[in-house]
Amino acid sequence: MDPTAALNEIAFWLERELAPSFKVQAFRKAAATIAELEPEELRVRARDGRLKRMKGIGARSFEVITQALNGDTPSYLADLRERSKEALADGGSELRALLRGDLHSHSDWSDGGSPIPLMVDAARALNREYLALTDHSPNLKIANGLSVERLTDQLRIVDQINDDDGGSFRLLKGIEVDILEDGTLDQTPEMLDQLDIVVASVHSKLRSDRRTMTARMLSGIRDPHTNVLGHCTGRLVQGSRGQRPQSEFDAEKVFAACAENSVAVEINSRPERQDPPDDLIQLALDAGCLFSIDSDAHAPGQLDFLQYGAQRAEANGVPAERIITTWPLEKLLEWAGSS
């Protein structure tokens, strides 16, 4: 087995299990370290002990590498594969099988932890037909949001990946754009015109009063560039960042605007978000909204979080035909371009 692939796959399964980031990054770092070595040099260094002394190679990663070099499946990887046979979520399997893609993901260009190619490789491994790369916009400095210049550079990489693919998978040009306090989107209209998918989200002043937040969200939803309303309440219900209450806004007005402007309401699949809560999913259903089940992945293994979103959508009776991430690519892009 290829040692670099083994290390990256271990990181993938650990990410999927929500393992501590330092543990995941240890395997990612080891994979990056040995990827720079020619195969024969790697073998020699493993035999003579120099590999152990290389920066980024720990006892566990050395064990994985040597077992892979010997032609075996590393035991640590075998254990993770066995654990992965159990679904992440109880329920939602029928809807999960209908999902074709994911419209919300992040790379190390903003606050994600992995390069774009690793995110793409993971999406392909999960049999996704498409994935939208939606790194943050410039106002979110804490997340290294992308300026016009950086996003332009990123789009060239997306084009190259798609040119090299062969047609079975499509990486979509996208952004998670901030809805600013005045309701405008945090990127130039000319830049947004170049994108396939625009996820618009509120990331600041989440405790604003109901009237202020409603007006802000309505303005963002009515911008013709907006395709998806991301994690609409901003709540956190668990996880390392602690808990955060949901924002206050007039949900009936917001979801009516989503339906009127053909903006999909995101069912965010991150376990710490579970956003929107069930009662708001029901309101959005009654309003006639479309939905987008998205992973909001910040690492390759988190792309499999769609299982959680599918479980919640199925439990709330969301019809598959109203979930845009079940749509074939051609239909999705036609909708996104006309919405």
N, C-alpha and C positions, 0 to 999 in steps of 0.2 A: 504494500500500500504506500502511496506517496505520503511522506511524513508531513509536508506542508498542508496537504489536504486533510490529513488526520487531525492536526492541531486546530485548523479552522473549523472542522466539523465539531470537535469537542467544544469550542467556543460557542458555536451555534446552539448546541443542545443546552449548554449552561445558560445562555441568554434566554432561551425559551423557558427555562425553569426559574428565571429571575434570581440567578445566583449573584453573589456580590460582584460588583464591577471589577474589583481588583483581581479576582480569580479569573474572570473572563479575559481581561486584558493581558494577563500573564501568558495565556495560550496564544492570543493574537500577536503579542510581541515576539514570542518564540517562533511563530510561523513566519513573521516578517524577517526575522533574523536569518533563518535557514534558507529562505527563498532567494537570498542573495548569493548562496553558495552553489557551485556546480555539484551535480549528484556524486561524482567520485570524491570530490573534496569533502563533502559531507560525510561520506562513508569513512574516509581516512580519519577525519577529526573525531568521529564517534569511536573508532577503534583505539586511537592513541590517547584519548582523554581530553584533547583540546576543546571538544565541543562542550564539555561540562564547565569549562572555564570561560566560555563566551558570555558576554553580558546579555541577559534576556533568556538564558537557558537555565531553568531550575531542575530540581530532581525529578519532578513529575513529567515535565516536558521532555527531559532527556530519556526517560523510560519510554514515553510514547514514540519518540523518534527512533530509538534503537529497535523497538519491537516492529515498527513499520518497516525499517530497513531490512529486518530479517524476514520480511514477507508475511508477517502476521498482522491481524487486526489488533491494535493495541487494546489491552484489557480494559483500560479506563474508558475508551471509546465504546467498547462492546457493552459495558455496563450502562452507559448513557443511552445507547440505542435501545437497549432492553426497556429502560424506564420510559423512553419516548413512545412506546407502543400504547401507553395509556393516554387517552385524550385529555387535553387540558381542561375541557369544559364538559359537564354533564348535560347532554341535550344539544340541540342545534345541528346535528349531523346532516340531516337532509338539506337544510339551507346552506350549510357550509360547503356541501358538495356542488352547489350551484354557483358559488362565488368564482368569478373569473379573474378579478383583479383587486387592486388596493390603491386608493387615491390619496394617501397621506403617509409619507415616510421621510426620514431625515438621514443625511450622511454626515461625514466629518467636515463637510464644507460649512455646516452651521454647528448645531449642538449634538449631532449624532456621533457615534463612536467608531464608525468604519468607513472605508473608502467606497465610492460609488460602485466599482466592480464587484465588491463583496456583497453589497446589497442586491445587486442584479443576480449574482450567482445563487443567492439564497432564494430569491423570488422564483427563479427558474426551477430550482430543486423542489419547491413547493407547488410546482405546476401552475403558477400564475401565468396568465396570458398578457397581463400588463401591470405596471407599477408606476405610479406617479411619484417623481422625486420632488418633494415639496419642502425644501429648506427654508429657513426663516427669512423675513424681510429686514431691511437695515435698521429700523427703529429698535428691534430687539437686540441690543448690543450685547447683553449678557449671553445670548445664544449665538453670537458671531453672525448676525444676520447679513444677508448678501446685498451689496450695493448693485447698481445697474451694471457696473463693470465686471464685478465678480460673477453675477448671474449670467451675463453674456458669455463669459469664459466657460461657465458650467454647461450652457446650452450646446457649446461646441463639443464637449465631451459626450453629452447625451446623443448628439447626432452621430458621433463616431461609434458609440456602442450599438446604436440601431443599424448603422451601415454594416457593421461586422457580424450582426446577429444571424441573419438568414431568414427572418420573417416569422418565426414561431413565438416570439416575445417582443413586446414593445415597452421601452422606457419612455414614459410621458414627461414632457416638459411642464414643470409645475412650480408652485410656491405656496407656502403657508404665509399669507400676507396678514399683517396686523390690521385690524380695524382701529384706527387711531381715535383719540378722544373726540375729534370733530366729526367722526363718521366716515372720513375718507380712507382709502386703502393706501398702505405704506409701500407704494411702488409706482413708478410712472405709468400712465396709461399706455404709452408706446411700448414699454417693456411687457406689461400684462397682455398686450395684443399678441405677443409672440408665443404665449404659453398655451398648452393644451388644457390644463386644469388649474384653477385658482381656488384654494381653500382659504376662506376668510375667517379669522378668529380674533377674539379679544384676549389680550394677554396682560393688560395693565389696568389699574384702577378698578379692579374687580368688585370692590365694595361700594361702587357708586350707587346713588339712589335709583330707585326703580324707573323713574321718568327719564333720567339722564342715560341710563344704560339702554333703555328701550329705544330712545331716539338714535343713539350711537349704532346699535345693531341694525335698526331699520335702514339707516343710511348705507351701511356696508352691504346689506342684502340687496338693496336696490341698485347698487353699482352694477352695470351690465357685464363687468368682467367676472363677478363672483359666481362660482359654480356650486360650492359646498360651504355650508356654515359649520365650522369646526367646533368641537367640544363646547357647546353653547353655554353651559352654566359655569365652566371653569372650575368645577368642584374637584376636590381630592378626597377620597374616602379611606385610603390606606397607603402604606408604602413609606419609603425613607424620607419623603418630603413632608410627612405628617398629613393632617387633615385640613381641608379648606372648605368652608361652606359655599353653596352655590350662589351665583350672582342673582340679584333680583331684577326681573324685567317682566314686561307684559307678554307672557308666552303666547297668548291667543293672537295678539297683533304681530308678533315676530313670525309665528308659523304661518299666519295668513299671508304675510309678505313673502315668505319662502315659496309657498304654493303659487302665488300670483306671479312671481319672478322666476319660476322654475329653478329654484336653488334647493339642492338636496340638504336635508338635515343629517349631519354625521352621527352615526352610532359609533362612538369612539371605543375601541376594543381594549385599551390599556386597563389592566386590572385596577390601578389606583384611581382611574377616572370614572369608569362606568357612566359615561355622560352621553346623552341626557339620562336622568333618572326615569324610571318606568312611567310615572304619571305624565311626564312631558312627552315621552314617546307616544302615549295614547292621545295627547292633545294634538301632536303633529299628524298622527294618523287621521284623526277627525277633521283636521284642516285640509286634508288631501295632499300632504307633502310627499315628495320623494325622499329616499334615504340613501345614505352611502355608508356601508360597513367598512371601516378603515382601521388599520393597525396602529397608526401614529408611531410606527417603529423607529427607534433610535439606534437599533443594532440589528444585524441579520436575523438572529434567532427570534426577535420580537415580531417579525413578520407573521409568525404563526399565531399571534394573538387574535387573528380574525376568528378563531374558534370561540372566544369569549363574546365577541360582537354578534356572531351568528346565534349563539345560545340566547342572548337577550332579545334579539329581534324575533326569533321564533317563539319565545315565551310570551312576547307581547303581540303576537299575531300579525306581524308585519308581512304582507304578501311579497313573495319573491319578485314579482314583476314591478314592484315599486322600489326595489333596491337596485340602484344603478350599477353597483359593482357585480351584479349578476348578468349585466348586459354584455353582448359581444362588443369588441372594440369599435367597430364601425358605427354601431348605434350610439355608443357612448360619446364618441367624438362628434357625431352629428348633433347630438343633444347639447354637448358642451359648447359647440361653436355657435349654436342658435339661441342659447339661453341668455 
